[in-house]
Amino acid sequence: MKRTVVLLMALLFSASWAMAGEVYGTITQGSKPVAVGVKLEISVAGKVYSTETDKFGSYRVIVKEKGKGTITVTIDTTSVSAGMFSYDKATRYDWVLDTKDGELFLRRK
């Protein structure tokens, strides 16, 4: 009986991960990765997932919802956003922070 309960719990836990999609990638500014700790939020279907970049400008977030969403990157005191999609499977989004006419914007690499 104990073995059956453990097996069922393992199946339920793995099923919840199977339904979630991973959103990952890098953020660069110019030709270099952004600094450690740049905050970013991914919002899909009213849910918001937050993380920070590592020393390589990389990020990784498990997003349970599917569909159109928004990524918002906050560097210093400036926030910039762009549209993105979340899927059942892992999706890579590499982003570049650029400046145009003195204004910071986010574009996909």
Buried (B, 14 or more C-beta within 10 A) or exposed (E): EEEEEEEEEEEEEEEEEEEBBBBBBBBBBEEEBBBEEBBBBBBBEEEEBEBEBBEEBBBEBBBBBBEEBEBBBBBEEEBBBBEBEBEEEEBEBEBBBBEEEEEBEBEEE
